[in-house]
Amino acid sequence: MTVLWVFASIAYAEAAEENCLSKHTKFDLCEASRGFQAEVAPSLPMKLNANTTLERVAAIGPSVVMYAAWAQTYAEFQAKLEAAGVAKEVYIENLNTMTKTMICGQEPTAAFVRLGGVMQYHYRTADAVPVTMATVSECP
């Protein structure tokens, strides 16, 4: 199983590397994603707000992948949604919209995305339950 995972990871990385050059300017998106990761990684873990900590960042081809953990457990998250009368799907849709607004609202990340890069956030609870993955591949 481990050998299969290694080959799958290598195949994914090779496929991602093929998409490194921006179709618009021939800018190297993979180099930019590695640069972003190298710049952010030494600051981790980084508190983003009272409830969210950015724990890890990875550069995978032309994508920057960030892993954020919430301070609350999944049970606490569900209870909070229930108390507010908000469906999980609605909350996740709003979180994904907020993530896109945040990324597209900052010129360096917006420019990266406009050139063809991808920014991705993985959100999980304090007890390691994945909640959503927000992918931003377009900015106005």
N, C-alpha and C positions, 0 to 999 in steps of 0.2 A: 504494500500500500504506500509506503514512504517513497519508494522508487517512482511509482506512478505520480505522486504529488510533485516530486522534483521535476519530472519530465513535463507535467502540465504547467508548472510555474515557469519553466524555461520557455516553453512554447508561447505562453501568454506574454512574457517579457519580450520575446523576439517579435511577436505580432505587434505589440505596443510600440517597439522601437521603429517599426516600418512607418509609423504615422508621426514621426518626430518633426518633420518639416511642415511649417504652416503652408497651406495651399495658396495663401495670399502673398506672402513675402519671403518664403523660404527661411523664416526665423526658426531656430532649433528649439522647439517646445520641450523636448526631453531635457535638454541642458537647462532650460529655464526652470522646469519642475525640480530638477536636482538642486539647482541654486536656491530655490525657495525652501526646500527641505533642509538644506545645509544651514540656511539662515535662521530658520525657526527652531529646529531640533535642540540646540543648546539651551533654549529658554524653557524647555518642557520639564515637568508639567507646568502649564500656564493657566491661571484662573481667568476665565473669560467673563464670568459674572458670579453672583452669589451661588448659583446652582450648577454651573457648568465649568469643567476643567478640560482643557485640551491636553490629552495625554501623549499622543504619538502623531507623527506625520511621516508619510512615505511618498516617494516619487516613483511612479510606475508609468514608464513611457511618458506620454504627454499629459499625464494626470498627476495632480497633487491630491493625496488622500489623507484626510485628517480624522482622528479618532477622538471623540469627545465623550466624557462620562458625566452624568448628572449626579448630584449629591443624594438624590432620593432613590429608594428601592422601587422595583416594579409595582409592588403592592401600594406603596405610597403614591406613585404616579397614577395608578388606576383610581385610588380613593380621591385624589385631587380632581381628576377628570369627572368622576361621579358627583362630587360635591358641587362642581361648577356646572354640571349638566351639559358637558361637552363630550361628544363622541370622539373616540380615539382617532378615527379617520379624519375628522375635521381638525383636530389638534395637529396631526402629522402634516396635513395639507398646509396649515398655517406655518408650521415650523419650516417646511420646505420652502415656502414663499419667503419667510424671513431670512433664511439662509441665502437664497438667491439675491434678495435685496441687499444683504450685507456684502456679498462677494461682488456684485455688480455696482455697488455704491462706492467701492474703493478703486481708484484708477489703476493701480498696479495689477490687481487680480482681474478687474474687468478687461483690461487690455490683453492679458494672458488668455482669457476665455474668448475674446473677440478674434484673436489670432488662431484659435482652434484648440486651445488647451481645455482641460476639464478640471474642475474643482469638485471634490466630493467630501462630504462629512458623514461619518458614521456616528450615530448617537446611541448610547447605551445607558442603562440605569446603574446605580451603585452596586447592585448585585449581579452585574454583567449580563443583563437581559437586553439584547439588541432591540431598539425601538424603531429606528428608521435610518435610511441612507438617503441623503439629499445630494443629488448630482446636478451641477450647474455646467451646462455646455453651451449656453447662449446668454449674451448680455446685450441689452439694447444699445 
